[in-house]
Amino acid sequence: MLINDNIIKDIIKGDEEIARKKREWYPKAVYHLMERGIRRQKIFEDISDYQVFTELMNTALKKNRCTVHAYCMMTNHFHLLLETDDIEIAKFMKFLANGYAIYFNRKYGYTGHLFEGRYKSCIVKDDAYFLHSSRYIHLNPVKAGIVRRAEEYCWSSYRTLIAMKDDGITQVNRIWGYFQGNPPIRYREFVEDIGHKYQIQENRIEREIGDDNLWLPW
């Protein structure tokens, strides 16, 4: 027998832990959210996929009265820095993930799950963590080696936050409110300071959100 009793017990235990673990939520809660493709598969194949995901995200934001402060769509996963209003975060994520999975499977003739298990979430409770989470999200394409600078990547909110464009989705006021003088320029300086200065904060985010190199495109 390839699957022994201990493996079965571990599977059952894992399912029970997932079922009983309720995510912390309260009105105006802010989350760093991530979800990736099952078996690290691509969830975006071409430009139209990114565009459809963006449209679905905009619809989900309006439908669930949420605010997105930062986002990044990578090849096989996505990040969001999201603030709720009076509707639980699970409803937003269900609408977005299920809607996109239906679109993706129909387009490419796939069946089954597109995303891997439950989405990952980390509740953001202080200003420093909020800012560093936005920085972490926008540097994902740089970390993956897709671009040299964050502003070169078009499938994130970074260009909006440094006033290169307006995506019509990202709420910039909270992030800009942390910076004096010219907020877009000051925010750019904050994000693009990529030495070891913020390594402790980056390590904390990786640890708490459960991020690792497996999240990066292959």
Disulfide bonds with the S-S distance in Angstrom:
none
